[in-house]
């Protein structure tokens, strides 16, 4: 193996390790967010154990807001809960969301949208996204009328997508072309 080939392999392994570490962080954050939401829901459903002091808010009070924004110590938005949520921020600039959505958005330390657990206000889909700073990397989507799909991308644009909407299917894309498709829609007879 030449030094050039070794360096290429080393660079690829390092990139894969960074991507693996990124997925671990996203998975941990999504789990922590789900646990937090479960604690809030379970805490809100629990009846008060003792009477409220005079002048205090009753235990069954409901807080109704259109949105909630959590900021870090530097004032950077890190969590947005909204109905609807704002358009995503990518590298400090707002871009247009594909449609109005409501739910929870997670942002990185630079304020870039990195994940969302949302419902589409137009078609009723529910979806979870895990994003790189500039683009979507993973999408888990459930249709309002039934069926679901999972899509993942790498930085080079390769794409794996599978779902069951009417019938199961799987499509793999790489190098700007379909590499595999089940059922076969490429005409290649795979």
Secondary structure, 3 states (H helix, E strand, C coil): CCHHHHHHHHHHHHHHHHHHHHHHHHHHHHHHHHHHHHHHHHHHHCCCCCCCCCCCCCCCCCCCCCEEEEECCCCCEEEEEEECCCCCEECCEECCCCCCEEEEEEECCCCCEEEEEEEECCCCCEEEEEECCCCEEEEEEECCCCCEEEEEECCCCCEEEEEECCCEEEEEEECCEEEEEECCCCCCCC
